[in-house]
Amino acid sequence: MGCVICKLDMVGVNGSCDRRFCSMKCYLKHRGDYTRKRDQLDIDSMGEILGAVRGVEFSKTFSKRVGYTAGDFRSYMDMLMAKGGSPYSFQNYGEMWRVGMFFPARLFLYESRASELYEMCWSLGNFRVVGVGDSSVDNRTYVGIDNGVTGSISILNKGWMVCYPMPVKKTKNYQKGEGGYIHRVDRHELIDIFRSRNLIGNDVCFMVERPMVNPGRTFATYSALRSFEVLLTVLEEFDLKFVVVDSREWQGYLVSRKISGDSDDLKGQSKEMAYLLYPDIDLSNVNDSSVMLAQIANARG
């Protein structure tokens, strides 16, 4: 099978996220022509959702494909609106809030309702409540940190994203009977990054991945915990707001909290999403997990 654009044989090629193009370059170049074919499908689907907000039932076709009813949708949005004692209700929809998505529909490359990607896009877990006229969220900076010496730091503000590999240093290994050298997070360089990007003393939200703890991978666990401790001391020293999440928790947004997926599959989706959201970012030296952590922190508000 060849790429539909450049006709390159795709055998042995990673390909782009819709599996019809040989590379992200081909996909992004011709994205407009590809997505226009399903514009009406998106309009019809959002019409079903907005109809449910007004109390209209879903069509049988839409309800069967997404796996829930209009009543289920309203109950889910009621639950979201009840969090934190917000003043939102279905009666003040449009005036005070609107329906938003964690991951916009343009990221899901489907051409029909029969696609699994369509089901993922329009599943309940991908919806959120967005306040109208709330500029505080838009002006906040969000930082995603993938813990560990091979991790990275991604900083998102007003739509722009900048990424750094985790700063590390090579030091002597003091574990008994081991000797040699190990890599550790460089605390001073980490603080320099925070200062250079004005992350200290401003309205910034950090989302940090919880370190791996695996009895079967002792040395990797030691490394992850060492790195996490350095990160915590910096965050606490400067009184920075942060939340710690499990990898499965943030990866759940990639599959709309619906499809479990194995580890390799979730990592693959993460990289594809990162490329689609920020195609200009060079991810060769940056872990895409931090990009998605920053994006999800932004979506959560």
Buried (B, 14 or more C-beta within 10 A) or exposed (E): EEBBBEEBEBEEEEBBBBEBBBBBEBBBBBBEEBBEEBEEBBEBBBEBBBBBBEEEEBBEEBBEBBEBBBEBBBEBBEEBBEEEEEEBEBEEBEEBBBBBBBBBBBBBBBBEBEBEBBBBBBBBBBBBBBBEEEEEBEEBBBBBBBBBBBBBBBBBBEEEBBBBBBBBEEEEBEEEEEEEEBBBBBBEBBBEBBEEBEBBEEEBBBBBBBBBEEEEEEEBBEBBBBBBEBBBEBBEEBEBEBEBBEBEEBBBBBBBBBBEBEEEBBBBBBBBBBBBBBEEBEBEEBBBBBBBBBBBBBBBB
